[in-house]
């Protein structure tokens, strides 16, 4: 398999798995949401569905570009919640502080990874 194809499959599985995880561990994700967000449970479910759809969308050439852009936009939106956890690390004793910090640069890596497949005619075709 070509490395681009492996990267595409890995990214797709990453988001599908992450989205499913929003439902399996909904309480954990709700706990991470900033207090100012109305309906945090609904937002956790919405982002779970968005991750699943984004991951599936990456697999189809016709939806790959919008899915990749959608994933990148979603990840930019997640930065607010990540910054909230950094401002209130005492609320998250179950997460090492280094991990709270590591999530910020990781978001930018994930955004860049998604945008690799947002370029027109980029990424492997299936079929």
VENUR-V933474 format. One line per field, one symbol per residue. phi: phi as a letter, one per 30 degrees, with the letter a starting at -180 (. if undefined). psi: psi as a letter, one per 30 degrees, with the letter a starting at -180 (. if undefined). burial: I if it has 24 or more other C-alpha atoms within 12 Angstrom, else O. A space follows every 50 residues. Layout:
BEGIN
phi->???
psi->???
burial->???
END
This chain:
BEGIN
phi->.ddddddddddededdddddddcdbedddddddeedddhddddddddddd dddddddddcedcddddddddddeddddeddddedddbdddbddcedddd ddddddeddddddddeccddhcidccj
psi->kleeeeeeeeeeeeeeeeeeffeeheeeeeefkkefkkheeeeeeeeeee eeeeeeeffkefgeeeeeeeeeeeeeefeeeeeeeefhfffhffkkeeee effefeeeeeeeeefegfkkgllklj.
burial->OOOOOOOIIOIIIIIIIIIIOIIOOIOOIIIIIIOOOOOOIOIIIOIIII IIIIIIIIIIIOOIIIIIIIIIIIIIOIIOIIOIIIOOOOOOOOOOOOOI OOIIOOIOOIIOIIIIIIOOOOIIOOO
END
